[in-house]
Amino acid sequence: MRIAASKHNIDDERQAIYDACKKWMKAKGDRVFMGGKEPNLADLALYGAINSFVGCTAFKEMREHSDIGTWYDAVHQAVHEKRGSALLVKKCKAINK
């Protein structure tokens, strides 16, 4: 991680994660997801990246030092409910007409 961190002028990796989370939440604003009422690809991409370190101390600390936990939990629920599958079915039907 040191090479990547130094390449991007990051001295404190944890603080960089907290700052990035705060920036994401600010950009998301009052919406539930970046995509609005449902997650979009940006939501899913960040969720996937964060999901890679669930269970690590960094994940717990990220939730403690930012408000991203509510967003993460909402995306997690949407993913596990497979809420995007109805949209895919609808789009596939439209393509096959």
C-alpha positions in Angstrom: 0.0 0.0 0.0 2.9 2.3 0.6 3.8 2.5 -3.1 0.3 3.4 -4.2 -0.1 5.8 -1.3 3.1 7.6 -2.1 2.2 7.7 -5.8 -1.0 9.6 -4.9 0.7 11.8 -2.2 -1.2 10.1 0.6 0.5 10.3 4.0 -2.3 8.8 6.1 -4.3 6.0 4.3 -7.0 5.8 6.9 -7.6 9.6 6.8 -7.7 9.4 3.0 -10.5 6.8 3.3 -12.5 8.9 5.7 -12.1 11.9 3.5 -13.2 10.0 0.4 -16.3 8.7 2.3 -17.2 12.2 3.4 -16.8 13.4 -0.2 -19.0 10.6 -1.5 -21.7 11.3 1.1 -21.6 15.1 0.2 -21.9 14.3 -3.5 -24.8 11.9 -2.8 -26.6 14.7 -0.9 -30.1 13.9 0.3 -30.6 11.0 -2.1 -30.7 7.4 -0.7 -28.2 6.4 -3.4 -26.0 8.2 -5.9 -28.4 6.8 -8.4 -31.4 8.3 -6.6 -34.0 5.8 -5.3 -32.1 2.8 -6.5 -28.3 2.1 -6.7 -26.6 2.9 -10.0 -23.2 1.6 -11.2 -21.4 4.2 -9.2 -23.1 2.9 -6.0 -22.3 -0.7 -6.9 -18.7 0.0 -7.8 -18.0 1.7 -4.5 -20.0 -0.9 -2.6 -17.8 -3.6 -4.2 -14.6 -1.8 -3.3 -15.7 -1.3 0.3 -17.0 -4.9 0.5 -13.5 -6.1 -0.2 -12.4 -5.1 3.3 -15.6 -5.9 5.3 -14.4 -7.6 8.5 -11.2 -5.7 8.7 -10.5 -3.0 11.3 -10.4 -0.4 8.5 -14.1 -1.1 7.7 -15.1 -0.6 11.3 -13.1 2.6 11.6 -14.5 3.9 8.3 -18.0 3.5 9.6 -17.0 5.2 12.9 -15.3 8.2 11.2 -17.9 8.9 8.5 -21.6 8.6 7.8 -21.1 6.1 5.0 -22.5 3.2 7.0 -26.1 4.1 6.3 -25.5 4.3 2.6 -23.4 1.0 2.7 -26.2 -0.8 4.5 -28.8 0.4 2.1 -26.8 -0.7 -0.9 -26.0 -4.0 0.8 -29.8 -4.6 1.3 -30.6 -3.7 -2.3 -27.9 -6.1 -3.6 -29.1 -9.0 -1.4 -32.7 -8.4 -2.4 -31.6 -8.5 -6.0 -33.6 -5.3 -6.7 -31.8 -4.7 -10.0 -33.0 -8.0 -11.5 -36.4 -6.6 -12.4 -34.8 -3.8 -14.3 -32.6 -6.3 -16.2 -35.6 -8.4 -17.1 -37.4 -5.3 -18.3 -34.5 -4.1 -20.4 -33.9 -7.6 -21.9 -37.6 -7.8 -23.0 -37.4 -4.3 -24.6 -34.2 -5.4 -26.6 -35.8 -8.7 -27.7 -39.0 -7.0 -29.2 
